[in-house]
């Protein structure tokens, strides 16, 4: 038998799920906040740790590995060490870019040049390749591989070992 109390709890749950599922780019006013969708070309641009504007178009004709990170993400720091070693190993063949998705405050606080600077210093990554973007609601760490034409061909949420990243790069 369904009681009023159970119906009320169910209605509250449904209302909550409906409310959070409508928190999309239209309600935040920023289409970039959720990040790119798999298979799309990434045309986003941001400011790197040096203050320069960087776009995926800057790397046209070259494969690009994007590591999405944030200072508040505990798994992102060790993941950056893996990215650092691979960027040295693949120098010239694959461009490795780290996209800082938000400030330490998280959702609704887009990354700034200062965020990128702190991360580049903390992780020893190339400051020209640590870029800001307002993808503050992404699950992190997250990785994407873009083919030389700019089309995303691989995406993974969670940490990856160097061997797993090398295996993904074989898709090129």
N, C-alpha and C positions, 0 to 999 in steps of 0.2 A: 504494500500500500504506500502510495506517495503522500507524504505529509507536506503541509505548507512550509515547514521549516526546511525540508530538503529542497523544495522548489525554490525557495528564497536563496539558498546557498548556490544552487545551480544557476539561477538567474544572475546572481552577482558574479559568479565565475565566468559565465558567457559574456556579460557586459565588460568584464576586465579584459578578457581575451580579445574581444572586438575592439576595445579601446587601444590596447597595445599594438594590435595588428594594423591599426590605421595610422600609427606613428611612422609614416613614410616620408619621402622627400617633399611631398606636397604640404604636409603639416609642419615640417621643419623649415620650409622655405629654401632648402638647399638640396638640389638633386644629387650632389656628390656625397652626401652624408653616409649613404649605405655602401658606397664603393661600386666598382664596375661589375657588370654581370658577366658570367662566364661566356666565352666565345665572342665577345664584343671586342672591337678595337678600343684601346684606351687612348683618349684624346685629352686627358687631363693634364694640367700643368700645375706646378707649385714653385715655391721658392726654396732653393737649397741652403745649406748651412753657410754658404759664402754670400748669400743675398742675391744670387742670380736666378732668373726665371728658367725653369727646366720643364721640358715637355717630352713625351715619348717620341714625338716627331723629330726631336733632336737626334735620335738614334735610328732613324729610318735606314732600313737595309741591314740592321744588325739585330740579333736576338737579344731580348732583355729579360732578365730575371728580376722580379719585384718581390721584395721582402717587406710586408706591411708590419709595422711595429709601433709601440708606444712605450713611454718611460714607465708607466704603471704596470706593464705586462711583465711578470716575473720570468716567463719563458723566453721573452724576446732578447734579453741580454746574452744568454748562452747561444741562442740561435744566431746572433750577430757575429759571434766568434767564428762560426761555421761559414757564414757569408763572407767574412773577411778573408779567410783562408782560400775559399773558392774563387773569390774575385781576383786574387793574386795568381792562382793556378790557370784561370781562363782569360787572363788579361788579353784584350785584343779580339778574342773570339766571342765572348758574351759580356754584355753590359750588366752589372749588378747594381740595382738601385734600391735603397731602403726608403720607403714612404712612411713618414711619421704621421699617424692618423689623428692624434689628439694631444692635448696638454695633459699633464698628470691628473687634472680634475675630471678627465674622461668625456663622456657624451656631451655634446653641445659646446665643447671647448676646443676648437680647431687648433692643430699644431701651428706653431709660428717658426720664424727663422731661428729664434732663440732655442726652441725645442730641438730643431735640427742640429744646431751648433752643439748643444749639450750632448746629444746622442753621438754625434761624430767624435767628439772628444772622449766620451765614456767608452766607446767601442772600438776606437781607432779605425773607423771606416773613413773612406774618402769623403771629405765634406762636400765636394762637388756632386756626390751621388747620394747624399742624404737629403731628401726632399719632403716638403710639407704638403698635406692634403687634408681636407675635411671629410674623412671617412670615419668619423668618430664612433659609429655603431658597429663596426666590424668585429668579428671574433678574431683574436690574435693569439699567437702569430699566424700569419697567413702568407701564402706564397702564390705567385702567378708567373707563368712563362709566356712571353709574347714572341711570336715568330717575327722574322725580319719585316714582314708586311704590317706588323702591329696587331695582328689578331691573337687573342689569348688562346693558347693551346693546352694549358695545364693550370690547374688550381688545386691547392691543398690547404686545409685549415689544420693548424697544429705544427709542432716542431718537426723538422726533417733532419736526418743525418746527412753528412756530406755524400755518402754513398747513394742515398735516396735522391738527393738533388742531382747528382751525376746521372743517375738512371733517367730522371725526368728530362735532363738536357739531351739525352739520346733521341728524343722525339723530334729533334730539329733535323 
